[in-house]
Amino acid sequence: MSFVAELWQFMRVRKKFWLLPIMIMMAVFGGLIVLTKGSAVAPFIYTIF
């Protein structure tokens, strides 16, 4: 959690708020990859794309 706090502090101090949507999308896609790695949810996620 300290990484997230440090990243937020970096974006706030340096006014890099445009990085926030990129980080959110990377987290979402990373979560999808973890879910599709051999789980029962995988067939349902594949139908989205």
C-alpha positions in Angstrom: 0.0 0.0 0.0 2.9 2.3 0.5 3.6 2.2 -3.3 0.1 3.4 -4.0 0.4 6.2 -1.5 3.8 7.2 -2.9 2.5 7.2 -6.5 -0.5 9.3 -5.4 1.9 11.8 -3.7 4.1 11.9 -6.8 1.1 12.7 -9.1 -0.3 15.3 -6.7 3.0 17.2 -6.2 4.0 17.1 -9.9 0.5 17.6 -11.3 0.6 14.4 -13.3 -3.1 13.6 -12.9 -3.3 12.4 -16.5 -1.4 9.2 -15.3 -4.4 8.2 -13.1 -6.6 6.8 -16.0 -3.6 4.9 -17.3 -2.9 3.3 -13.9 -6.5 2.4 -13.4 -6.8 0.7 -16.8 -3.5 -1.2 -16.2 -4.9 -2.4 -12.9 -8.2 -3.5 -14.5 -6.5 -5.4 -17.3 -4.1 -7.0 -14.8 -7.0 -8.2 -12.8 -8.6 -9.6 -15.9 -5.4 -11.5 -16.7 -5.2 -12.9 -13.2 -8.9 -14.0 -13.3 -8.5 -15.7 -16.7 -5.5 -17.6 -15.6 -7.1 -21.0 -15.1 -10.3 -20.0 -13.4 -14.0 -20.8 -13.9 -14.6 -17.1 -14.8 -12.4 -17.3 -17.9 -15.0 -18.3 -20.4 -17.3 -15.4 -19.4 -14.5 -12.9 -19.6 -13.5 -14.1 -23.1 -17.0 -13.4 -24.4 -16.6 -9.7 -23.4 -13.8 -9.3 -26.0 
